[in-house]
Amino acid sequence: MLKRLLFTALFLLFALPSHAGEVRLSAAASLREAVDEICARYAQAHKGVTVLTNYGASGMLAKQVENGAPADIFISASDEWLDYLKAKGRLDPASIGTFAYNSLVFAGRGDRKGAGMRDLPALSRIAIGSPKSVPAGEYAMEAMRKAGIAGQLEKKLVPARDVREALMYAERGEVDGAFVYRTDALQGKRVTILFSVPPELYRRISYPMALTVAGARNGEAAEFYRYLRSGEARSALAKFGFEVR
């Protein structure tokens, strides 16, 4: 109940009408640190503009935008949810582009074992973002299926609301490990990358982005969107381990 109330409060706060000088950005949870730095750099040169960030699972954010929560820019962790909003007529098609790329790893505490996908059936509990709304979970399920171990792991999976919650379970030692993005694992304080998931087991992880229909009419949002494509923004992404090409 408390979690639901907090979610509702945050949704309502984010849904307040936009004001001049404000840009509303909804972005995948795994981008938090990099985007926060990008926003800070932008604010130094644009004192009159405030970027309001909203982070979460891409599916959850897409549903918020669909249901009317004001957003000028949407950055997803997969093409699926950007395509979903495009089909709903919520995005400016001409602005669609790629923000960054990432890779999938299996992370856990140093005392945990796991050298590769073949070792996962021997584990007891594995955290994974809910595949229905969390792209990291969808990529992980794809990798497990292609590795031929999905059936063996079905009852061992612990669903999480987003990739950061999956990482938190691993940091607390509540699971043997978690499927997360490489950039998330690098942010972890009590986990290490136990192994990188072979790239041939899943589609390349990209972060597509676009202006919303409302954002395309917001000059400040359009300017900030151009900044997201700049070399300075790319340097911030690279700093946090994202691939920019």
C-alpha positions, 0 to 999 in steps of 0.5 A: 500500500505504501509503495502504491501511495508513493508511486501515485504521489510521484506520478501526480507530481510529475503530471503537474502542468509544465511551466516556461523554462522546464523540460520534462524527461522520462528515461530508463532507470539505468540512465540515472547517473549519466543523465543526471550529469548531463543535466547538471552540465546543461544547467551550468550553461542554461541558467533559466532552464530546469530539466525535471527527470523521471526514471523507471522501467521503460514500460512503466514510463511509456504507460505514463506518457500514454495516460497523459503524464506530461513529458517532453522527451522519452528515452527507452532501454529498448525499441519496443516501448518507443515503438509502442508510443510511436504507434499511439501517436505520442511521439514526434517521428522525425526526432527518433534517434539512438542515445546510447548502447549497453551490454548485459552482464550477470552480477553478484557479491564477491563470494558468489560463484558463476563463470557463465550461463552454463553455471546458472542452473546450479544457483538458487535465486536469480534477480531479473527485471520483470520482462513485461515492463523491464527491457533488461529482463526481456534481454535476459530471458532472450539470452536464457532461451537461446542458451537453452536453460530458460526451463531450468531457471523458471522457478529460480527467477526473482522479478524486480520492478526495474534493473536497479531493484534487481541490482539491489537484491544482488547487493543485499545478498538476497539472490545469488546474482542478477542480470543487469546492464554493465553500466549498472554493475559498475555503479554497484558498491557490493557487487562485481561482474561475475560474467558478461552474457555472450552478445550473440545470445541477445539483441544489441541493447540500444536506448532509442529516444524521441521528443514527444508531440508536446516536446516538439512544440517546446523550444527549450525541450527541442534545444535540450534534445539537441544537446543530448546528441552533442559530444559533451553529452556523449562524453558523460555517457562514456564516463559511465560505461555506455557505448555511444557508437 
